[in-house]
Every structure is written in C-alpha cells, then in structure tokens.
Amino acid sequence: MMIDKVAAIAARYEELNQLLADPEVIADPARLRELAQEQADIAEIAETYRRYNEVLKEIDDTEQMLSGAVEEEFAEMVRDELDKLRARRDELYERMKVLLLPTDPRDKRNVIVEIRAGAGGEEAALWAADLFRMYSRYAENHGWRVQVLSSNPTGIGGFKEIIFQVTGRGAYSRLKYESGVHRVQRVPVTEAAGRIHTSTATVAVLPEAEEVEVELRPEDLRIDVFRSAGHGGQSVNTTDSAVRITHLPTGITVSCQDERSQLQNRARALSILRARLLDLEQRKQWEELDRTRRLQVGGGERSEKIRTYNFPQNRATDHRIGLTSYRLEEVLAGELDEFIDELATTEQAERLRALSEA
C-alpha cells in the first residue's frame, strides 16, 4: 500500500511537469505559483521513488548475473554488489516511509521568537542577548531575515526580553525545537570572585499567524499609546509612538516601542498578539490530544529545561536526546544543525513507531 501511495505521488509530479509547461498555466501567475509550490512539496519523494525503482532494476539484473555466474570468484563479487544494492533499496524504502508522514502545515511559516531572561539577574539578561545572537547567526547561515519586533534592553548589553521575527522558508520546521529553558553555567562578567553561576533564559518559538486564522475583534482589544522609554534616537520620549495592546478575553498584553512610528509599532504588536493567540489555541488542542503531544520532541513546554551550555567544560548538552557537543563556541556562533537534525530524526522515529503500533 505504501508503494502504491508513493507511485501515485510520483505520477502527480510528472503531471505537474506537464502542467507547468502549459501556456495557459504560464499565463496565470497565481495558478503557476500554486502548481510550482505543489511540485516543490513532493519533489523529494518523487525523486526517492525514481531512485528506488532504479535500484530494484539493478537488483533484478544482478540476480540474473549471479544465476549465470560460473567462476566462484566472480560470483562472490556479484554477491557483494547484491548485498550493497539490497541495503540501498531498504534505505530508500525507509526514506519513503518518513517522507509519507503527515507534515506540520506550520513548518513552512515564518516564526516569532520570544527570549526572556530567567533566573540569574543581570547575567540572565546577558545570556538572553547571547541566545539572540546565536539564533540571528543561525538564521543568517540559512539565508533567513531577522527583524526585531520588541526589546527591553539592560544597561550593560543584555535583554530582559527580546522578540524578533525570522522570515524564510522552513524557519518554523527548524526553530520549533528551540522552545524551552536554556541554562548557562559560566563565570559572569559581573562576578569578581570567579565563581561559576547558573542562569537561565526562556525561549518561545511561535509560528506566525495569518490574519484569517486569528480573529481580532475591535471590542476585544484595548489599545494604549505612550512615549517610548527605551534606548533610541531623537524620537524617544518626544512622541506617543509606543503601543500597548491588551486582548481582554485572555489578558494577553503586548507592547512595542522600537519603531518611531505608532502605526509600525501597532502592526508589530498585532502580529505578536496573533502568534500568541494561535499558540494558546494550539496548546489547548495538544492537551486534548495527549498522545500526539507526547510524540513531539520535548513538547515545547516553556518550563522544560531543554539544553545546558557549560563554559568551563566547553560543552552544550541537549537533555531531550542526550546529545553533547564539545564545540560550544561554534554552537553559540549559530552552528545548531547538529542538535536540530538529531531532534528532527528522533521525532520522525517516534512518529513512525506510533504509526506502526496504531
């Protein structure tokens, strides 16, 4: 049954090739984008199926060669080749199983990341700034764009809170594993005696919400404007450009003051509010679907300690998968794929196991 499903997808891929060359489709930009996106979504599984069939044909040819082999030395060489082809066949088969798993429709979205200093005072705020730099560099490595939406800086370069948007295809599919508590163990710059301190910062990764997904009724919003009190240019403290929006039904409050324009701050605050409301609704659904929730690596719980960064030992440890890297400097420079790849693989394995048990 699985092969039949993959074959149907591969057939659709070939059909899309023909449609994308149709002059009528080319003349319709919206239709062209829709079909091109559909083709991009199934390209990997279609290519894997093509290679799988090629390997099957090679196996068949090699088996025939083996049956006609006379010399034992030659037969042994053919058997070795046959073993490699069968291993490759099994590898491609497993890959197709993974590619057939239902995808999270949010994976292609942009994200809003919220980093808040936790336990540790000023050192926690500095750690929040380090995490922001780490994710900024990770985004840069992937060709994504980072835009700060709101921040609450401290006097020595830290952040009590910083909220930023990451724009780029697949941003949520990678960064979604980063939600949770990040713990650092190091000697703070403010520590005169050289003692190691433990501080924390909380990271929340929210998929950007479309306007149609979250209804914001005017009567549910209280919008206050005030003068910016943070660091900035000449407009700071001279105009009522900062905006605070309170969602009355939930009590969620969002403030933005980084932009000089009240209109821009309002738009940013609404974007953050939509993401938080969508996240709230999705968390309610996860509570109702407890089995599905357990399958998610780490579960995305804000209170869950997911990773420790230990400076004296030059290591970063992800507690969800037990993976330790002794390349702390590189990790903090945005080289996170070692962790994220393993988290994604672990999640896929859990989903496949659940599927086989269903």
LOMARPA-463830 format. One record per residue (C-alpha): residue number from 1; residue in three letters; x, y, z. Coordinates in Angstrom, 1 decimal. Layout:
// LOMARPA-463830
- i_aa_X_Y_Z
- NUM_ALA_X_Y_Z
...
//
This chain:
// LOMARPA-463830
- i_aa_X_Y_Z
- 1_MET_0.0_0.0_0.0
- 2_MET_2.8_2.4_0.8
- 3_ILE_4.4_1.9_-2.6
- 4_ASP_1.1_2.5_-4.3
- 5_LYS_0.8_5.8_-2.5
- 6_VAL_4.3_6.8_-3.5
- 7_ALA_3.7_5.8_-7.1
- 8_ALA_0.6_8.0_-7.2
- 9_ILE_2.6_10.9_-5.9
- 10_ALA_5.3_10.3_-8.5
- 11_ALA_2.7_10.2_-11.2
- 12_ARG_1.3_13.5_-9.9
- 13_TYR_4.8_15.0_-10.0
- 14_GLU_5.1_14.1_-13.7
- 15_GLU_1.6_15.5_-14.4
- 16_LEU_2.7_18.8_-12.7
- 17_ASN_5.8_18.9_-15.0
- 18_GLN_3.5_18.9_-18.0
- 19_LEU_1.1_21.5_-16.5
- 20_LEU_3.9_23.9_-15.7
- 21_ALA_4.9_23.8_-19.3
- 22_ASP_1.3_24.6_-20.4
- 23_PRO_1.0_28.1_-22.0
- 24_GLU_-2.4_28.6_-20.2
- 25_VAL_-0.9_27.9_-16.8
- 26_ILE_2.2_30.1_-17.5
- 27_ALA_-0.2_32.9_-18.4
- 28_ASP_-1.9_32.6_-15.0
- 29_PRO_0.7_33.7_-12.3
- 30_ALA_-1.4_32.6_-9.3
- 31_ARG_-2.1_29.2_-10.8
- 32_LEU_1.6_28.9_-11.8
- 33_ARG_2.7_29.6_-8.2
- 34_GLU_0.2_27.2_-6.8
- 35_LEU_1.3_24.3_-9.0
- 36_ALA_5.0_25.1_-8.6
- 37_GLN_4.6_25.0_-4.8
- 38_GLU_2.8_21.7_-5.0
- 39_GLN_5.6_20.3_-7.2
- 40_ALA_8.3_21.5_-4.8
- 41_ASP_6.4_19.9_-1.9
- 42_ILE_6.5_16.4_-3.5
- 43_ALA_9.8_16.6_-5.4
- 44_GLU_11.9_14.7_-2.8
- 45_ILE_9.5_11.8_-2.5
- 46_ALA_9.1_11.5_-6.3
- 47_GLU_12.9_11.5_-6.7
- 48_THR_13.3_8.9_-4.0
- 49_TYR_10.8_6.7_-5.7
- 50_ARG_12.6_7.1_-9.0
- 51_ARG_15.9_6.0_-7.4
- 52_TYR_14.1_3.2_-5.6
- 53_ASN_12.9_1.8_-8.9
- 54_GLU_16.3_2.1_-10.4
- 55_VAL_17.8_0.1_-7.6
- 56_LEU_15.1_-2.6_-8.0
- 57_LYS_16.1_-2.9_-11.6
- 58_GLU_19.7_-3.2_-10.7
- 59_ILE_18.9_-5.9_-8.2
- 60_ASP_17.0_-7.8_-10.8
- 61_ASP_19.9_-7.6_-13.3
- 62_THR_22.4_-8.5_-10.7
- 63_GLU_20.4_-11.5_-9.5
- 64_GLN_20.3_-12.7_-13.1
- 65_MET_24.0_-12.2_-13.5
- 66_LEU_24.6_-14.2_-10.3
- 67_SER_22.4_-17.1_-11.5
- 68_GLY_24.6_-17.3_-14.6
- 69_ALA_27.9_-17.0_-12.9
- 70_VAL_30.3_-19.9_-13.3
- 71_GLU_33.5_-18.8_-11.6
- 72_GLU_33.2_-18.6_-7.8
- 73_GLU_35.4_-15.5_-7.6
- 74_PHE_33.2_-13.7_-9.9
- 75_ALA_30.1_-15.0_-8.1
- 76_GLU_31.4_-13.6_-4.8
- 77_MET_31.9_-10.2_-6.3
- 78_VAL_28.3_-10.2_-7.6
- 79_ARG_27.0_-11.3_-4.2
- 80_ASP_28.8_-8.4_-2.6
- 81_GLU_27.3_-6.0_-5.1
- 82_LEU_23.9_-7.5_-4.5
- 83_ASP_24.2_-7.0_-0.7
- 84_LYS_25.0_-3.3_-1.3
- 85_LEU_22.1_-2.9_-3.6
- 86_ARG_19.7_-4.5_-1.2
- 87_ALA_20.9_-2.3_1.6
- 88_ARG_20.4_0.7_-0.6
- 89_ARG_16.9_-0.5_-1.5
- 90_ASP_16.0_-0.8_2.2
- 91_GLU_17.4_2.6_2.9
- 92_LEU_15.3_4.2_0.2
- 93_TYR_12.2_2.4_1.3
- 94_GLU_12.6_3.7_4.9
- 95_ARG_13.2_7.2_3.5
- 96_MET_9.9_7.0_1.6
- 97_LYS_8.1_5.9_4.8
- 98_VAL_9.5_9.1_6.5
- 99_LEU_8.5_11.3_3.6
- 100_LEU_4.9_9.9_3.7
- 101_LEU_4.5_11.0_7.3
- 102_PRO_2.0_13.9_7.6
- 103_THR_3.8_17.2_7.7
- 104_ASP_3.1_20.0_10.0
- 105_PRO_1.4_22.7_7.9
- 106_ARG_3.1_25.3_10.0
- 107_ASP_6.6_24.1_9.1
- 108_LYS_7.0_26.5_6.1
- 109_ARG_6.0_29.5_8.1
- 110_ASN_8.0_32.4_9.4
- 111_VAL_8.3_32.5_13.2
- 112_ILE_8.2_34.9_16.0
- 113_VAL_10.8_34.1_18.7
- 114_GLU_10.5_35.4_22.2
- 115_ILE_13.5_35.3_24.6
- 116_ARG_13.1_36.3_28.2
- 117_ALA_15.7_36.4_30.9
- 118_GLY_15.0_33.9_33.7
- 119_ALA_16.8_33.2_36.9
- 120_GLY_20.1_34.9_37.4
- 121_GLY_19.5_38.7_37.4
- 122_GLU_21.8_40.7_35.1
- 123_GLU_23.7_37.6_34.0
- 124_ALA_20.4_36.1_32.8
- 125_ALA_19.8_39.2_30.7
- 126_LEU_23.2_38.9_29.2
- 127_TRP_22.5_35.2_28.4
- 128_ALA_19.3_36.2_26.7
- 129_ALA_21.4_38.5_24.5
- 130_ASP_23.8_35.7_23.7
- 131_LEU_20.9_33.5_22.6
- 132_PHE_19.5_36.2_20.4
- 133_ARG_22.9_36.5_18.7
- 134_MET_23.1_32.7_18.4
- 135_TYR_19.7_32.5_16.6
- 136_SER_20.5_35.5_14.5
- 137_ARG_23.6_33.8_13.2
- 138_TYR_21.8_30.6_12.7
- 139_ALA_19.2_32.4_10.6
- 140_GLU_21.9_34.2_8.6
- 141_ASN_23.5_30.8_7.9
- 142_HIS_20.2_29.6_6.4
- 143_GLY_19.6_32.8_4.4
- 144_TRP_16.7_33.9_6.6
- 145_ARG_16.0_37.5_7.7
- 146_VAL_15.8_38.6_11.3
- 147_GLN_13.8_41.7_12.4
- 148_VAL_13.5_42.8_16.0
- 149_LEU_9.9_43.5_16.9
- 150_SER_10.2_44.5_20.5
- 151_SER_13.0_44.6_23.1
- 152_ASN_13.7_45.6_26.7
- 153_PRO_17.4_46.1_26.9
- 154_THR_19.5_46.5_30.1
- 155_GLY_22.3_48.9_30.7
- 156_ILE_25.3_46.5_30.0
- 157_GLY_24.1_44.9_26.8
- 158_GLY_21.6_42.3_28.0
- 159_PHE_17.9_41.9_27.4
- 160_LYS_15.2_41.4_29.9
- 161_GLU_13.1_40.4_26.9
- 162_ILE_13.6_40.5_23.1
- 163_ILE_11.0_39.5_20.5
- 164_PHE_12.0_39.0_16.9
- 165_GLN_10.7_37.7_13.6
- 166_VAL_12.6_35.2_11.5
- 167_THR_11.5_35.3_7.8
- 168_GLY_12.4_32.4_5.5
- 169_ARG_11.1_29.2_4.0
- 170_GLY_11.1_26.4_6.6
- 171_ALA_12.0_28.6_9.6
- 172_TYR_9.5_27.0_11.9
- 173_SER_10.4_23.5_10.8
- 174_ARG_13.9_24.1_12.3
- 175_LEU_13.4_26.5_15.1
- 176_LYS_10.3_24.9_16.6
- 177_TYR_12.6_22.5_18.6
- 178_GLU_14.2_25.5_20.5
- 179_SER_11.2_26.3_22.8
- 180_GLY_12.0_25.8_26.4
- 181_VAL_14.5_26.8_29.1
- 182_HIS_18.2_27.3_28.1
- 183_ARG_20.6_27.1_31.0
- 184_VAL_24.1_28.5_31.1
- 185_GLN_26.9_27.7_33.5
- 186_ARG_29.8_30.2_33.4
- 187_VAL_31.6_32.9_35.4
- 188_PRO_29.6_36.1_34.8
- 189_VAL_31.4_39.3_33.8
- 190_THR_29.9_40.8_37.0
- 191_GLU_31.4_38.1_39.2
- 192_ALA_34.6_39.4_40.9
- 193_ALA_35.4_36.2_42.8
- 194_GLY_35.5_34.0_39.7
- 195_ARG_32.7_31.7_40.8
- 196_ILE_30.6_29.8_38.3
- 197_HIS_26.9_30.9_38.2
- 198_THR_23.9_29.1_36.7
- 199_SER_21.5_31.4_34.8
- 200_THR_18.5_30.7_32.5
- 201_ALA_16.6_32.2_29.7
- 202_THR_13.3_31.0_28.3
- 203_VAL_12.8_30.7_24.5
- 204_ALA_9.3_30.5_22.9
- 205_VAL_9.0_29.8_19.2
- 206_LEU_5.6_30.7_17.7
- 207_PRO_4.6_30.2_14.1
- 208_GLU_3.5_33.4_12.5
- 209_ALA_-0.3_33.5_12.4
- 210_GLU_-2.3_34.5_9.3
- 211_GLU_-5.0_37.2_9.9
- 212_VAL_-7.7_34.7_8.8
- 213_GLU_-6.6_32.2_11.5
- 214_VAL_-7.0_34.5_14.5
- 215_GLU_-10.0_36.9_14.6
- 216_LEU_-9.2_40.1_16.5
- 217_ARG_-12.4_41.9_17.2
- 218_PRO_-12.0_45.6_17.9
- 219_GLU_-14.2_45.2_21.0
- 220_ASP_-11.8_42.6_22.4
- 221_LEU_-8.8_45.0_22.2
- 222_ARG_-7.6_47.8_24.5
- 223_ILE_-5.0_49.9_22.8
- 224_ASP_-2.9_52.3_24.8
- 225_VAL_-0.2_54.6_23.4
- 226_PHE_2.6_56.1_25.4
- 227_ARG_6.0_57.6_25.0
- 228_SER_8.9_55.3_24.4
- 229_ALA_11.2_54.9_27.4
- 230_GLY_14.0_52.8_25.9
- 231_HIS_17.2_53.4_24.1
- 232_GLY_16.8_55.1_20.7
- 233_GLY_17.1_58.1_18.5
- 234_GLN_15.7_61.6_18.7
- 235_SER_12.1_60.5_18.7
- 236_VAL_12.4_58.7_22.0
- 237_ASN_10.3_60.4_24.7
- 238_THR_9.1_63.1_22.3
- 239_THR_6.0_61.4_20.7
- 240_ASP_3.4_58.9_21.8
- 241_SER_4.7_56.3_19.4
- 242_ALA_4.8_53.2_21.7
- 243_VAL_1.8_50.9_21.6
- 244_ARG_0.4_48.5_24.2
- 245_ILE_-2.4_46.2_23.1
- 246_THR_-4.3_44.1_25.6
- 247_HIS_-6.5_41.2_24.5
- 248_LEU_-9.3_41.4_27.0
- 249_PRO_-10.7_37.9_26.8
- 250_THR_-7.3_36.3_27.6
- 251_GLY_-5.5_39.1_29.3
- 252_ILE_-2.5_38.8_27.0
- 253_THR_-0.6_42.1_26.7
- 254_VAL_1.9_43.1_24.0
- 255_SER_4.0_46.2_24.0
- 256_CYS_6.1_47.6_21.1
- 257_GLN_8.2_50.7_21.1
- 258_ASP_11.2_50.0_18.9
- 259_GLU_9.8_51.8_15.9
- 260_ARG_9.4_55.6_15.6
- 261_SER_6.0_55.3_14.0
- 262_GLN_3.0_54.5_16.1
- 263_LEU_1.5_52.7_13.1
- 264_GLN_4.5_50.4_12.8
- 265_ASN_4.5_49.6_16.5
- 266_ARG_0.8_48.8_16.3
- 267_ALA_1.3_46.5_13.3
- 268_ARG_4.1_44.7_15.1
- 269_ALA_2.1_44.3_18.3
- 270_LEU_-0.8_42.9_16.4
- 271_SER_1.5_40.4_14.7
- 272_ILE_2.9_39.2_18.1
- 273_LEU_-0.6_39.0_19.6
- 274_ARG_-1.9_36.9_16.7
- 275_ALA_1.0_34.5_17.1
- 276_ARG_0.4_34.2_20.9
- 277_LEU_-3.3_33.6_20.5
- 278_LEU_-2.7_30.9_17.8
- 279_ASP_-0.1_29.3_20.1
- 280_LEU_-2.6_29.4_23.0
- 281_GLU_-5.3_27.7_20.9
- 282_GLN_-2.9_25.0_19.7
- 283_ARG_-1.7_24.3_23.2
- 284_LYS_-5.4_23.6_24.2
- 285_GLN_-5.6_21.2_21.3
- 286_TRP_-2.4_19.4_22.3
- 287_GLU_-3.9_18.9_25.8
- 288_GLU_-6.9_17.3_24.3
- 289_LEU_-4.7_15.1_22.1
- 290_ASP_-2.3_13.9_24.7
- 291_ARG_-0.9_11.1_22.7
- 292_THR_0.0_13.3_19.8
- 293_ARG_1.6_15.8_22.2
- 294_ARG_3.8_13.1_23.8
- 295_LEU_5.2_12.4_20.3
- 296_GLN_6.7_15.8_20.0
- 297_VAL_10.3_16.0_21.0
- 298_GLY_10.4_18.0_24.2
- 299_GLY_6.8_19.0_23.8
- 300_GLY_7.7_22.7_23.6
- 301_GLU_6.9_23.3_27.2
- 302_ARG_8.1_26.7_28.4
- 303_SER_9.1_25.3_31.8
- 304_GLU_11.1_22.4_30.4
- 305_LYS_14.9_22.6_30.6
- 306_ILE_16.0_21.6_27.2
- 307_ARG_19.7_22.5_26.9
- 308_THR_22.7_23.4_29.1
- 309_TYR_25.6_25.4_27.9
- 310_ASN_28.6_24.8_30.2
- 311_PHE_31.5_27.2_29.5
- 312_PRO_34.2_25.6_31.8
- 313_GLN_33.8_22.3_30.0
- 314_ASN_33.2_23.8_26.6
- 315_ARG_30.1_21.7_26.1
- 316_ALA_26.4_22.1_25.1
- 317_THR_24.1_19.3_26.1
- 318_ASP_20.5_18.7_24.8
- 319_HIS_18.7_16.9_27.6
- 320_ARG_15.8_15.7_25.4
- 321_ILE_18.0_13.4_23.2
- 322_GLY_21.1_13.1_25.4
- 323_LEU_23.4_14.7_22.8
- 324_THR_26.5_16.6_23.9
- 325_SER_28.7_18.8_21.7
- 326_TYR_32.1_20.0_22.9
- 327_ARG_32.1_22.8_20.3
- 328_LEU_30.4_25.4_22.5
- 329_GLU_31.9_28.4_20.7
- 330_GLU_30.6_27.1_17.3
- 331_VAL_27.2_26.4_18.7
- 332_LEU_26.9_29.9_20.1
- 333_ALA_28.0_31.1_16.7
- 334_GLY_24.9_29.6_15.2
- 335_GLU_26.0_26.1_14.3
- 336_LEU_22.9_24.4_15.7
- 337_ASP_22.2_21.9_12.9
- 338_GLU_23.9_19.0_14.8
- 339_PHE_21.2_19.3_17.5
- 340_ILE_18.2_20.2_15.3
- 341_ASP_19.0_17.4_12.8
- 342_GLU_19.0_14.8_15.6
- 343_LEU_15.9_16.2_17.2
- 344_ALA_14.1_16.0_13.8
- 345_THR_15.3_12.5_13.3
- 346_THR_14.2_11.4_16.8
- 347_GLU_10.7_12.9_16.2
- 348_GLN_10.4_11.1_12.9
- 349_ALA_11.4_7.8_14.5
- 350_GLU_8.8_8.3_17.3
- 351_ARG_6.1_9.1_14.7
- 352_LEU_7.0_6.0_12.7
- 353_ARG_6.9_3.8_15.8
- 354_ALA_3.5_5.2_16.7
- 355_LEU_2.2_4.6_13.2
- 356_SER_3.3_1.0_13.2
- 357_GLU_1.6_0.5_16.6
- 358_ALA_-1.6_2.1_15.5
//
